Amino acid sequence: MAQEALGTSPRVAAIAMRSVPDLDASLEEAERWVERAVRDGAVAVGLPENVPRISLSPGDGVEAAGHEAARALDWLTSTARRHGLVMWGGLHVPASPGKIHNTLVVVDASGREVTRYRKRHLFDVSLGGHDEHRESDHVEPGDEVVTADLGELGVWGLAICYDLRFP
């Protein structure tokens, strides 16, 4: 790691970007941000919850999600290896028929997958009228608490978005 440039504390970058339904465009955008993070001395980079930006309705899009997740995972592992970074990002991985797992994948600086976490707490809300969002209609929740041993960066507990309300 480039510790000499960072002093005693490694730099970790959290990328907040607007993923779009076009995987290639989303990955190009992510690549620009990763390259900037590397230039700024990051040794680890986190990407958003749904990098491929797959929009699902119940029972639809699971095959597409699997294909997009595989492509995004290939990009994640090769990018981590190319830049020597620990990286993580969110993918929609097929689960039971018609549903996906909202999955956080962590890879090490050699591009090896360290672990996966499946979002446990799904976001369902009804604000009255037609203003309703039910993640549980198309996402199957995970059932495990997961940590990632990231070596010099320590052991990290993993969560995805709404999970943060349930420490």
Secondary structure as UniProt FT lines:
FT   HELIX           3..6
FT   TURN            7..8
FT   STRAND          11..14
FT   HELIX           23..39
FT   TURN            40..41
FT   STRAND          42..46
FT   TURN            49..52
FT   TURN            58..59
FT   HELIX           62..83
FT   STRAND          86..94
FT   TURN            97..98
FT   STRAND          100..107
FT   TURN            109..110
FT   STRAND          113..118
FT   STRAND          124..126
FT   TURN            129..130
FT   STRAND          132..134
FT   HELIX           135..137
FT   STRAND          147..149
FT   HELIX           151..153
FT   STRAND          155..157
FT   HELIX           161..165
//
